[in-house]
């Protein structure tokens, strides 16, 4: 299946793009790290792939 068709189907089912889904998962992961670990926020951002 072509990537463009897969992306369109994903968005029609879930209501947001694959990229938005990936960003939300990274933010959720970062939030959990901040709440549950002593790791500094700068390091959490680097681990979760959040650009500064």
KEGU-717349 format. One record per atom (N, C-alpha, C): atom name; x, y, z; residue number from 1. Coordinates in nm, 3 decimals. Atoms other than C-alpha are relative to their C-alpha. Layout:
REM KEGU-717349
atome,east,north,up,num
CA,X,Y,Z,NUM
...
//
This chain:
REM KEGU-717349
atome,east,north,up,num
N,0.085,-0.117,0.000,1
CA,0.000,0.000,0.000,1
C,0.090,0.124,0.000,1
N,-0.079,-0.123,0.002,2
CA,0.139,0.342,-0.087,2
C,-0.010,0.077,0.132,2
N,-0.005,-0.074,-0.127,3
CA,0.241,0.558,0.209,3
C,-0.108,0.108,0.007,3
N,0.101,-0.106,-0.002,4
CA,0.008,0.840,0.107,4
C,-0.140,-0.055,0.028,4
N,0.131,0.061,-0.026,5
CA,-0.292,0.607,0.107,5
C,-0.011,-0.046,0.145,5
N,-0.002,0.043,-0.140,6
CA,-0.194,0.460,0.444,6
C,-0.020,0.119,0.093,6
N,0.014,-0.121,-0.083,7
CA,-0.160,0.810,0.590,7
C,-0.143,0.053,-0.005,7
N,0.138,-0.048,0.014,8
CA,-0.502,0.909,0.454,8
C,-0.097,-0.089,0.078,8
N,0.086,0.093,-0.073,9
CA,-0.666,0.597,0.599,9
C,0.018,0.019,0.150,9
N,-0.028,-0.022,-0.142,10
CA,-0.496,0.652,0.935,10
C,-0.074,0.125,0.049,10
N,0.064,-0.125,-0.040,11
CA,-0.621,1.010,0.948,11
C,-0.152,-0.011,0.000,11
N,0.146,0.014,0.005,12
CA,-0.975,0.913,0.847,12
C,-0.052,-0.083,0.117,12
N,0.042,0.085,-0.111,13
CA,-0.990,0.651,1.122,13
C,0.020,0.069,0.135,13
N,-0.035,-0.054,-0.131,14
CA,-0.816,0.833,1.407,14
C,-0.023,0.150,0.014,14
N,0.029,-0.142,-0.006,15
CA,-0.884,1.196,1.315,15
C,0.123,0.089,0.009,15
N,-0.123,-0.078,0.000,16
CA,-0.520,1.306,1.316,16
C,0.106,-0.076,-0.077,16
N,-0.102,0.060,0.085,17
CA,-0.208,1.243,1.115,17
C,0.095,-0.090,0.079,17
N,-0.100,0.087,-0.061,18
CA,0.062,0.986,1.183,18
C,0.103,0.086,0.074,18
N,-0.096,-0.089,-0.064,19
CA,0.300,1.273,1.262,19
C,-0.055,0.056,0.130,19
N,0.061,-0.050,-0.122,20
CA,0.058,1.420,1.516,20
C,-0.004,-0.110,0.106,20
N,0.003,0.113,-0.092,21
CA,0.018,1.076,1.673,21
C,0.138,-0.021,0.062,21
N,-0.137,0.020,-0.047,22
CA,0.396,1.037,1.699,22
C,0.041,0.110,0.099,22
N,-0.033,-0.111,-0.089,23
CA,0.435,1.382,1.856,23
C,-0.070,-0.014,0.135,23
N,0.077,0.018,-0.124,24
CA,0.161,1.312,2.111,24
C,0.060,-0.112,0.086,24
N,-0.062,0.110,-0.075,25
CA,0.323,0.980,2.208,25
C,0.131,0.045,0.064,25
N,-0.126,-0.051,-0.056,26
CA,0.659,1.154,2.256,26
C,-0.026,0.093,0.117,26
N,0.033,-0.090,-0.109,27
CA,0.500,1.425,2.470,27
C,-0.050,-0.075,0.122,27
N,0.048,0.082,-0.111,28
CA,0.322,1.166,2.682,28
C,0.116,-0.070,0.069,28
N,-0.119,0.065,-0.054,29
CA,0.649,0.977,2.727,29
C,0.083,0.099,0.081,29
N,-0.077,-0.103,-0.070,30
CA,0.829,1.299,2.825,30
C,-0.069,0.040,0.131,30
N,0.074,-0.037,-0.122,31
CA,0.555,1.391,3.074,31
C,0.018,-0.108,0.106,31
N,-0.017,0.109,-0.095,32
CA,0.583,1.048,3.236,32
C,0.141,0.000,0.058,32
N,-0.137,-0.006,-0.050,33
CA,0.961,1.081,3.262,33
C,0.017,0.113,0.102,33
N,-0.012,-0.115,-0.091,34
CA,0.932,1.424,3.425,34
C,-0.068,-0.032,0.133,34
N,0.075,0.030,-0.121,35
CA,0.674,1.299,3.674,35
C,0.059,-0.113,0.082,35
N,-0.038,0.123,-0.070,36
CA,0.835,0.966,3.761,36
C,0.150,-0.021,0.015,36
N,-0.144,0.023,-0.010,37
CA,1.210,1.015,3.739,37
C,0.072,0.129,0.040,37
N,-0.076,-0.118,-0.041,38
CA,1.478,1.246,3.874,38
C,0.080,0.063,-0.115,38
N,-0.075,-0.049,0.116,39
CA,1.608,1.316,3.522,39
C,-0.035,0.147,-0.025,39
N,0.021,-0.142,0.029,40
CA,1.654,1.685,3.435,40
C,-0.085,0.016,-0.127,40
N,0.093,-0.024,0.111,41
CA,1.402,1.834,3.194,41
C,0.074,0.006,-0.134,41
N,-0.077,-0.005,0.124,42
CA,1.673,1.905,2.933,42
C,0.031,-0.142,-0.050,42
N,-0.031,0.138,0.038,43
CA,1.768,1.538,2.936,43
C,-0.126,-0.073,-0.045,43
N,0.127,0.060,0.040,44
CA,1.404,1.431,2.917,44
C,-0.034,0.041,-0.142,44
N,0.028,-0.048,0.135,45
CA,1.360,1.648,2.609,45
C,0.087,-0.072,-0.103,45
N,-0.092,0.071,0.093,46
CA,1.665,1.488,2.447,46
C,-0.041,-0.147,-0.016,46
N,0.040,0.141,0.004,47
CA,1.549,1.136,2.536,47
C,-0.127,-0.018,-0.082,47
N,0.130,0.010,0.069,48
CA,1.197,1.198,2.405,48
C,0.004,0.056,-0.142,48
N,-0.012,-0.052,0.135,49
CA,1.324,1.364,2.088,49
C,-0.072,0.130,-0.023,49
N,0.067,-0.129,0.011,50
CA,1.170,1.702,2.160,50
C,0.106,0.105,-0.031,50
N,-0.096,-0.102,0.042,51
CA,1.351,1.981,1.979,51
C,-0.022,0.127,0.081,51
N,0.008,-0.123,-0.079,52
CA,1.431,2.295,2.170,52
C,0.003,0.121,-0.089,52
//
